[in-house]
Amino acid sequence: MADAPTTTGSADATGPAGVAAAFAMLHPGVQRQLWRMGWTELRQLQVDAIRQIMSSDHPVILSAATASGKTEAAFLPVLSMIADEPSGSVRAVYLGPLKALINDQFARVEELCEHLELPVYRWHGDVSAAHKAKLVQQPGGVLLITPESLESLFVNRSQHLTKLFAGIRFVVIDELHSFLSDERGLHLRSLLCRLRAIAPPTGYRPIGLSATIGDFSAAQRYLDPDRHDRVKVILDHGPGKELKLRIHAYLEEVPPEELPPEEGADAVDDSPPDVLRRIAEDIVKHCAGNANLVFTNAKGDVEEYADLCTRIAAARALPDQYLVHHGSLSAEIREDTERAMKDGTSATTFCSSTLEMGVDIGSVRMVGQVGPPWSVTSLKQRLGRSGRRPGEPQVVRIYVRCRRPGRNADLFDRLHLNLVQAIAVTELMLEGWVEPPVPPRWDLSTLAQQVISVTSQTGGIRADRLYERLCGCGAFREIDPQSFARLLRQLARADVIEQIEGNDLILGLRGERLRRDRGFYAVFPTPEEYAVLHGGKALGTLECAPEKDDHLLFAAKRWRVVDVDHDRLELHVAPARGWKRPKFGGTGGEVHPRVREKMREVLAASAAYVYLNAEGREALEYARQAARIVGALATRILPLSGSRTAVMSWTGTRIQRTLQVLFQVCGATAIDETVALVFPTPPDIVCTAVAAAAKLSDDATAIQTLALPSRAVRKYDHLLGDELRWESFIKGAMDLEGARQVLGRLR
């Protein structure tokens, strides 16, 4: 076909003739729509996907950089294969982690279907009841949905499930990497197993999309745990982009008499700490006249830096806008921000991880990061937002605060760990390393939620059938029948389930209350929150409610709290000049052991990093000298001032947590100092504790029998009772093998 689009991207032996052949495989309606949309070429990823998906029955993973056309690579062949399918069932399901991503992809898929007789539906909390009713009455085509809304379908529309999904052929999972390592991904895996039971005997074909997968074997097992070797990976590195990278360090003078006010202290047009102003001034300079994204590790920083940059720009009569985007803002405010960015206005958005995913916000010149990145995966995802136009470089700037240590400063202040972590993550990214996913294990909290869900869906089910559905051929295969029976007995004691005549399990009173709760469909914690309202308009939510007459930074504006309604969980605010940093819940992400090891390597090396500014080079050299002088790199058990002793672990978050638990069991309390555990005891006592912890780490059964009081970590841990909660924590949240290796290096 002489008029067929030609390939771009990585070189391939197929050439124009192969591209023409791939284009010819597409449904005529899809071909017509591509011409109408002005396409003159197909990317290599799209050619490879068309050929693989349309000529085989294998599951597929499409891995390519952000803005590489992954969505079209999946849907061009999928739509072509279902275009002539009769109505009466949804034929393809797209699963995305965010409602904003669902909305964005809905428009793209709907446009591709313009010349096809295929309906496209979306389903999440903001979709109208009329739109949902139409799907239930006339199922067909493509459904775009979040995992939580799919759960809602299973529970609340159980009588329609066969009608909806009996003819399903494809499941497309976007941002696949985000589902590989946490309870939300385990939840989705369970839902997919339940969906397969409704699908035709041939099943459905899963297709995963991602820009950052550190271990393809884990992703293959996720898509098809029984036949993971059949999952084909189509990897497209693309032509490569020029990378412009800079780490800006800011040495902060903090004399005792000039310490900044405590976080949250009220202020009225007062000057912020000098280091914050210096960072904000640089951000204003670096972002001037362009669209940019600046990520922070805390929502409070999103609000504080947006306010500070707005004031600096106003004082200099600059036209740039500073917007905000994070999960606690209302959908309307987030969508307004997305539209402003997509319109190409000269705006910089301060955001949390909510804009890390592939929501289309147009071209961004620069990506900023305030504070050290937690992971290479996250940094790569964020970096992928920049340089999306042909010929544009990717530009990233990382802004890191470094306290200039005084004479009596603590060792860990002298090591400038935030800066060292930023360098370590950057170096690992440049080396091409990405964190391999760690699938969740023994997550009895999520299993308990699924017990409630399936029991509600079926109206009653025998225990053996419930086990087979969730564990035997489901997502919780590591749970043996005896452990499952223990879980059911505990849930019965908690009145979550009960057994009726005939041995069927049904929901108990507490189980019914949990199922009816609006937060049931999400397996991650959903704390009670206050709605923030101005003139009846919802601005968002806050988990930590301020007091009446307090000031507040929220949605990039300053407010005063005029009323707090604790019964209705409402905060009513009015515009004000004063400000107060808002308090949000949540914690930082888990750091992989390789990042901590790399931090140690950075301190041990003498290499100069060309992307560091002058203060960064000064701070790194100081940290290296401090590490050498005190022996922080050569000595694993390090005496500190007085009777304090540091165990230099240089390991990741999970292993560090495991070490703390082991030491606690042995009667030794330690404080986590990121790269070390610090004990309020002299070295000889710490050495004894290390030996005891090493011995204990070899016997997981012994740890279980201790049954230490364990707090609820996951959402439904409170239903498990002390014994099961402790066992779930040991098997699921601890890394005993990693801890054994660290303890072995200490002895």
Buried (B, 14 or more C-beta within 10 A) or exposed (E): EEEBBEBBBBEEEBEEEBBBBBBEBBBEBBBBBBEEEEBEEBBBBBBBBBBBBBEEEBBBBBBBBBBBBBBBBBBBBBBBBBBEBEBEBBBBBBBBBBBBBBBBBBEBBBEBBEBBEBBBBBBBEEBEEEEBEEBBEEBBBBBBBBBBBBBBBBBEBBEBBEBBBBBBBBBBBBBBBBBBBBBBBBBBBBBBBBBBEBBEEEBBBBBBBBBBBBBBBBBBBBBBBEEBEEBBBBEBEBEEBEBBBBBBBBBBEBEEEEEEEEEBEBBEEEEBBBBBBBBBBBBBEBBBEBBBBBBBBBBBBBBBBBBBBBBBBEEEEBEBBBBBBBBBBBBEBBBBBBEBBBEEBBBBBBBBBBBBBBBBBBBBBBBBBBBBBBBBBBBBBBBBBBBBEEEBBBBBBBBBBBBBBEEEEBBBBBBBBBBBBBBBBBBBBEEEBBBBBBBBBBBBBBBBBBBBBBBBBBEBBBBEBBBEBBBBBBBBEBBEEEBBEBBBEBBBEBBBBBBEEEEBBBBBEBBBEBBEEEBBBBBBBBEEBBBBBBEEEBBBBBBEBBEEEBBBBBBBBBBBBEEBEEEEBBBBBEEBEBBBBBBBEEEEBBBBBBBBBBBBBBBEEEEEBEBBBEBBBBBBEBBBEBBEEBEBBEEBBBBBEEEBBBBBBBBBBBBBBBBBBBBBBBEBEBEBBBBBBBBBBEBEBBBBBBBBBBEBBEEEEEBBEEEEEBEBEBBBBEBBBEBBBBBBBBBBBBBBEBBBBBBEEBE
